[in-house]
Amino acid sequence: MTERIQTLIAGQWRDASGPLYETEYPADGSSVAALHAATAADVDEAVQSAELARQRGNWAGLKRHERAAQLHRIAAGIRERAEELAQLQRLDNGKPIKETRALVASAAGTFQFFAAACETWEDQLTPARGDYLTMSVHEPLGVVGAITPWNSPIASEAQKLAPALAAGCAVVFKPAEITPRMAIELARIAQQAGVPDGIISVLPGKGSIVGDALVKHPLIKRIAFTGGTTVGMGIQRLAAEKLMPTSLELGGKSPTIVCADADLEHAVAGVLYGIFSSSGESCIAGSRAFVHASVYEKFRARLLAGAQALRVGDPANEATQVGPLVSQSHRASVERYVELGRTEGGSVLTGGARPQGVLFDKGSYYLPTVFEGLSNSARMCQEEIFGPVLALLPWSDEADLLAQCNDNVFGLASGIWTRDYKTAWRIGSALQTGTVWVNTYKLFSVSTPFGGVKMSGTGREKGRLGILEYTSQKSFYWGLNESPMPWSTAP
């Protein structure tokens, strides 16, 4: 049954002023929610209201421990509704329920972490170099925009909302058009926790309308964006016209490296998880597996057995490991890449098709797929597919391996499987990626900064200093001299 929902705009729960549209459950194509899309007029109203709310001082003007207390209440509110939120996100984007529960728990932990960071955040008394006292303080930027993707909504939104609120900013959200529920529910929880009206607004709808209006608005002082590289580049161009700071967490084509001495049981499990969890719809998915020639055959056999044993099915089923892709149109895009891989000379070792059966007829499912026989220069090894498709590539020479791993426009993440810490350090230091996992993959900590290099983006999220991304720095000089400044003293 389709649920009719509203959103929070300028402190009011109401319909946005754009056309009514529906979101669908990827497992069966059924309608889940109906809501109105936002317009440029809604953006202006939300931003203007946020600026007025910010100027009232009942958020940015709070003592840091007072803001921290409200962030703790948001974390508690998420935990109180954890199962409900996990089920809503499952319906939004089709992720298996175990994954959505983990994402909800991550969001609560993010607010808890930034509450602690907010309360213990210190400004700096800098070393004086004369007869004066100097200090550096940080002030909230003002109203900031957050644009989030459809693949992990609640976690991505928490990673932007929590540090921005901790810094004392107001936030206008533009969630992905097809997955608006988590941002709306986070706003509801924040309001119930005591965040003043107007400080948070949520504007669902098309990026070409809502996103552009948000980025261009003169009162928006920063944009935090997670999504595709092409869109991110467009945001960067618009931001440059305002000299506005951004953080852009964009695409990836992450290499995972299996060395000759790797523990193959661990490596196979890690590579399977790195590419096939979340149905491969992950910016850090380990989609290129470089396997040392001496263990290639053994690794391939174990990998294929593991991929074929993965449980593809209903996201509501506790046993499901691989759910549907987010939409029929996205599955069609993945299928085009698989056909491209075949035309480029690759062989499909497993998968490469839709699963068969009544359960899968209406959903946007696709089987875990493994290719071999492709060169690293193939388009399928260079472009982000954002689906459950892995390319196996043998290697024997380390210098050539590193050249191939780094021969890509992206630089988000990478993985190394080896028993030797010197090998791990040497290879990891040479990889051009923002994150390197060693003997594990796709693990995250809110305390550790995350972001990419090259076309994978700019800036960092998470980490204790993540709050500072939403502040401007101001320096104070306090004169301590007893006598007037000598330059202007009359002779």
Secondary structure, DSSP 4 states (H G I P E B T S, - for coil): -PEE--EEETTEEE--SS-EEEEE-TTT--EEEEEEPP-HHHHHHHHHHHHHHHHHTSSTTS-HHHHHHHHHHHHHHHHHTHHHHHHHHHHHH---HHHHHHHHHHHHHHHHHHHHHHHH---EEEPP-SSEEEEEEEEE-SEEEEE--SSSHHHHHHHHHHHHHHHT-EEEEE--TT--HHHHHHHHHHHHHTPPTTSEEE--S-IIIIIHHHHH-TTEEEEEEES-HHHHHHHHHHHHHHT--EEEE-----EEEE-TT--HHHHHHHHHHHHHGGGG--TT---EEEEEGGGHHHHHHHHHHHHHHS-B--TTSTT-SB---S-HHHHHHHHHHHHHHHHTT-EEEE--SPPPSGGGSSS-----EEEES--TTSHHHHS---SSEEEEEEE--HHHHHHHHH-SSEESEEEEE-S-HHHHHHHHHHS--SEEEES--S---TTS-B--EETTEES-BSSGGGGGGGEEEEEEEEE--SSPPGGG---
